[in-house]
Amino acid sequence: MSFSSSTSSIFFELRNSPFAAFTRLSYPASPSALNFFPQYQHYDKGWLDVPFVIGWTLVFAIAREVIMRWVCAPFMQWWLLREEQQRALARRKSTKQSYMNGSLANGVTRPTKPKRTRSQADRMREKKVTRFAEQGWSFVYYTYSWVFGMYIHCHSPYYPFNLNHLWIGYPSTHFPIPGPVKFYYLSQLAFWFNQLVILNLEEKRKDYLQMLCHHIITTTLMITSYYMNYTRVGCLILVLLDFGDIFLPLAKMFKYMSLPVLPDITFGIFLLEWLLTRQIMYTMILKSLICDAPEFMPFKWDPANGYYLSERMFYIFITLLSLLLILLCIWFVMIARVAYGVVRGKPAEDTRSDDEDDDEHDADSAPPRLTSKKDR
């Protein structure tokens, strides 16, 4: 048997093995009506989607560990070592200049801050490296997911923001769904399951209950919307929310690196983006669900033909999306308070998580903050 035929045989066996459902899409189907992405295979849904979500939850767990441990953490360790070397050099120059000016010889000494012990310094260094790595993973994932989501969005019938097409043609043009959409949706669900696990395994932070409610609402909405053929509105909401999640971890990374200006600029972009996508555009989607969806989608419960819209389910979706909006409003108020404090000259801190500046910065460095024009 030739090498090519042997390779094809192995690939066929892997593709049809019981474990294939953990990594590849199942239930290929032909669309009953013209859907977007006609060049891709379309898919139905079924129980084999469950092992796919489980498999990709494990993939994201491994990817998170690899990126944190082997990419972000080594980079931050190198950065902190570089900072320490620069500070040591600056101290030597300052001491030398003091001797030259005769201040030390005349008994005049500079006030010194209490020095930290080696164990305290090591703990703070390790904590900063860990937090930088966590934010690095978030930045990498949300950048990837937003780019993938925008690719789907730009080819969708509701592009750029035609909300009526979230409901028009339901369910004939909404299911089966194109391969990229199914992979995007189920992989996002796997990511949020992974986030839910991490939230309960790692150290609890101040916003634990809020984040727990957010993750439960998000996963519930994704599961029900996928099962009931509402993936269009789900994809649009995901791409809106992912955009802001790029800038917050990036701002924190700049802050941990003690970079000037960049944390301020990035936080400002994050605040404006949050207002636009999560407070305005998300509210417009919820309004469209309440006011426009009943005009295009019949209240009909007929799962055999793809209809999953009863009045009870309609109000359940409105309730869940409204609860998510309430959480977004609470967080926006907290972020706006930070921005207001920054304008008044206070340090910028993420009040949604645990205290980050109590013990992170060395004695020689001040915490980076957003500055107003009068401070510059």
C-alpha angles and dihedrals in degrees: 000000000000125000093247094052091046091052091048090050092052091047091050091051092049092047092052098038120117088250094056091086089065093065110020135055120264135207105042111199142169116249115247091214135021110286130177119272093041090171092067132074112261125222141207124211133250147137093295087071087073095067088045090058091045091050094050092045086061091045091054091047090054093043091051092052093046095048094044097044103034104029115022100032096050090047093051092046089053091047094051091047089052090051092050091051091050092049092048090051091049091051092051091051091048092050091048091050091050091054090048091052091049094235094127092044090055091052095255111137133181118246109256130207119233110271120237121235120250092252092052092048091049092050093050091047092050092047092051092048091050094049092046090051092050092052090044091057091048091050093050095047098044092046090053094044093047093050090048091046092049090051089056093042094052090055095044127104090238093059125160097009108313098148096183089069089062086074107022114107096017120197106356096060094034099062142078090038130215118264096249091052094049093047092047093048098045094042089052089051089051090051092053091048087053090050090051091053093047091049091059098039100049130064113299115247133200095268095046096122093046092049091046091053090046093051093046093049091046096050092044092052093047095049095047095041091051093048093046097045098252096127095127095066089039092056092048093051092047094052091048094050095042092058095067093043088068095062103043096059089041091054090049091049090053089048094052088050089055091232117166123237096354095086088050094050094044093048090050091053090047092052094050092045091050091052093049102041105028104032102031110023095036090051089051090055091050090049090050090052091052099041108024107030095069089057093058104027121060119224095245133139108205110133092178089066098034100262113137104157115114122156090251093053090045092058092042090058091047090051095049094046090047091052089052089051090052090054090049090051092050091051092045091055090051091049092046089054089054090050091049091050090050092055087054091052102262122136116267111243132169100244092188092075136043123297106290104178103047095093109359104093127072121243091254097053132067121219111263113247142176109264131207122229093256090058094054 
